[in-house]
């Protein structure tokens, strides 16, 4: 058996690297770790996201946000306070979201990045 230590990074394809970098840094607060031509590495705490520019990607399907459950996505944990901050910020800047979901011990908010990648904010109750 292989013993994984932790997730080192995850990668997403984006059509416009500069636009995606702005979204992840200005909206989600990630910082740039490195740039390599058609890719950028972003970091928040111990999580690293690699964005790969693929201009030929098809346009995003905004309908995915209408029923996000059971779809591949990436989730970021936030505090209850930041969960509410995100809800307001997403509304202000027009980020497509699904209504928050109450799972009993946590809340989640699914949203789309500018390239239609499905993401989630999750806030656990203490």
C-alpha positions as a printed NumPy array, in Angstrom:
array([[  0.   ,   0.   ,   0.   ],
       [  1.172,   3.529,  -0.781],
       [  0.975,   5.923,   2.172],
       [  0.055,   9.357,   0.932],
       [  1.232,  12.213,   3.11 ],
       [ -1.087,  14.992,   1.933],
       [ -2.369,  16.716,  -1.176],
       [  0.567,  18.738,  -2.523],
       [ -1.452,  20.771,  -5.017],
       [ -4.375,  20.597,  -7.39 ],
       [ -4.634,  22.004, -10.89 ],
       [ -7.345,  23.682, -12.922],
       [ -7.577,  24.601, -16.584],
       [ -8.498,  28.205, -17.333],
       [ -9.009,  30.067, -20.604],
       [ -7.446,  33.375, -19.52 ],
       [ -4.605,  33.037, -17.028],
       [ -4.495,  36.723, -16.025],
       [ -8.254,  36.829, -15.404],
       [ -8.109,  33.61 , -13.349],
       [ -5.151,  34.879, -11.326],
       [ -7.079,  38.065, -10.499],
       [-10.109,  36.034,  -9.401],
       [ -8.16 ,  33.716,  -7.125],
       [ -6.034,  36.499,  -5.62 ],
       [ -8.501,  39.403,  -5.426],
       [-11.685,  37.464,  -4.604],
       [-10.401,  34.398,  -2.743],
       [ -7.259,  35.933,  -1.238],
       [ -4.682,  33.477,  -2.566],
       [ -1.124,  34.678,  -3.2  ],
       [  1.114,  34.043,  -6.193],
       [  3.854,  31.558,  -5.429],
       [  5.357,  31.308,  -8.934],
       [  4.655,  31.927, -12.619],
       [  5.85 ,  29.647, -15.448],
       [  4.718,  30.879, -18.867],
       [  1.269,  29.354, -19.302],
       [  0.775,  28.474, -15.631],
       [  0.726,  30.132, -12.237],
       [  0.985,  28.578,  -8.779],
       [ -1.185,  30.136,  -6.091],
       [ -1.087,  29.47 ,  -2.375],
       [ -3.301,  29.839,   0.66 ],
       [ -1.784,  28.407,   3.838],
       [ -0.704,  24.848,   2.935],
       [ -2.901,  24.577,  -0.163],
       [ -1.408,  25.167,  -3.61 ],
       [ -3.44 ,  25.638,  -6.78 ],
       [ -1.837,  25.352, -10.212],
       [ -3.687,  27.231, -12.95 ],
       [ -2.959,  26.041, -16.49 ],
       [ -3.909,  28.306, -19.399],
       [ -5.93 ,  26.489, -22.067],
       [ -7.478,  29.15 , -24.351],
       [ -9.23 ,  26.444, -26.38 ],
       [-11.467,  25.398, -23.481],
       [-15.162,  25.477, -24.319],
       [-17.23 ,  28.214, -22.689],
       [-18.394,  27.347, -19.193],
       [-21.827,  25.837, -18.625],
       [-23.415,  28.1  , -16.015],
       [-26.205,  25.527, -15.509],
       [-23.846,  23.358, -13.424],
       [-24.395,  25.696, -10.468],
       [-28.128,  24.942, -10.455],
       [-27.463,  21.379,  -9.281],
       [-23.879,  21.11 ,  -8.007],
       [-24.289,  18.099,  -5.722],
       [-22.451,  15.023,  -6.89 ],
       [-20.304,  16.994,  -9.357],
       [-16.505,  17.129,  -9.235],
       [-15.34 ,  20.203,  -7.328],
       [-12.741,  21.598,  -4.941],
       [-13.703,  22.855,  -1.467],
       [-12.059,  25.501,   0.691],
       [-12.768,  25.672,   4.425],
       [-13.634,  29.088,   5.888],
       [-14.894,  30.441,   9.202],
       [-18.597,  31.179,   9.673],
       [-17.781,  34.884,   9.465],
       [-15.883,  34.509,   6.188],
       [-18.687,  32.336,   4.832],
       [-21.04 ,  35.32 ,   5.199],
       [-18.422,  37.731,   3.835],
       [-18.083,  35.491,   0.768],
       [-21.851,  35.369,   0.213],
       [-21.995,  39.175,   0.166],
       [-18.855,  39.554,  -1.976],
       [-20.026,  36.974,  -4.503],
       [-23.353,  38.815,  -4.87 ],
       [-21.572,  42.171,  -5.26 ],
       [-19.307,  40.993,  -8.071],
       [-21.805,  38.658,  -9.775],
       [-20.184,  35.297,  -9.09 ],
       [-22.647,  32.473,  -9.871],
       [-23.584,  30.608,  -6.687],
       [-26.002,  27.986,  -5.478],
       [-28.063,  28.73 ,  -2.376],
       [-26.163,  27.74 ,   0.781],
       [-26.747,  24.173,   1.912],
       [-27.085,  23.282,   5.603],
       [-25.674,  19.793,   6.246],
       [-26.329,  19.89 ,   9.979],
       [-22.719,  20.147,  11.16 ],
       [-21.566,  22.483,   8.374],
       [-22.757,  24.855,   5.681],
       [-21.547,  24.903,   2.12 ],
       [-21.701,  27.412,  -0.702],
       [-21.023,  26.229,  -4.244],
       [-19.803,  28.789,  -6.761],
       [-18.146,  29.042, -10.169],
       [-14.865,  30.658, -11.094],
       [-14.759,  32.676, -14.361],
       [-13.975,  29.502, -16.322],
       [-16.86 ,  27.492, -14.906],
       [-14.797,  25.414, -12.469],
       [-17.071,  24.285,  -9.658],
       [-15.784,  25.318,  -6.23 ],
       [-17.171,  25.202,  -2.715],
       [-16.755,  27.086,   0.523],
       [-17.389,  25.002,   3.605],
       [-17.855,  26.247,   7.149],
       [-17.959,  23.745,  10.01 ],
       [-19.87 ,  24.541,  13.16 ],
       [-17.994,  24.251,  16.449]])
